[in-house]
């Protein structure tokens, strides 16, 4: 990302693909998951909601913590972290194995907000609608997650629910 692109993102404000954070917190995993489950996006650390640069410095420790949070998602994600001027830019690509989850659950982006998905025991079409993908894609991803032992069905097809398998 170039400085003028950063300036443009800040000027446009938060939205479907941009989130501002004044500083790093562990809850950033929710935004990482939300972007992966939607269209991907940028988390700008060191920018407040008033679109002012408050500043954040990228250290090796901070970079490691962010990358570790992304890797601990189910399925694992990759996040790209860089320093641009006084802002730490976290780029999250759109996930290829949706839906993704973190320790706090499943999340998605809706306009400029990260929303927790309240239930994953919906039908494939319900999950697809929540994530903005096709029901067939959801079925494919669920099948892959089951084969990898990461997701299991508890109860009947009609009355049961999905659970993330514990390792």
Secondary structure, DSSP 8 states (H G I E B T S, - for coil): --HHHHHHHHHH-SBTTEEEESS--TTHHHHHHHHHHTT-EEEEETB-TTS-B------HHHHHHHHHHHHTSBS---EEEEEETTEEEEEE---SS---BBTTB-EEEETTEEEE-S-S-S-HHHHHHHHTS-HHHHHHHHHHHHHTTSEEEES-TTT-EEEE---
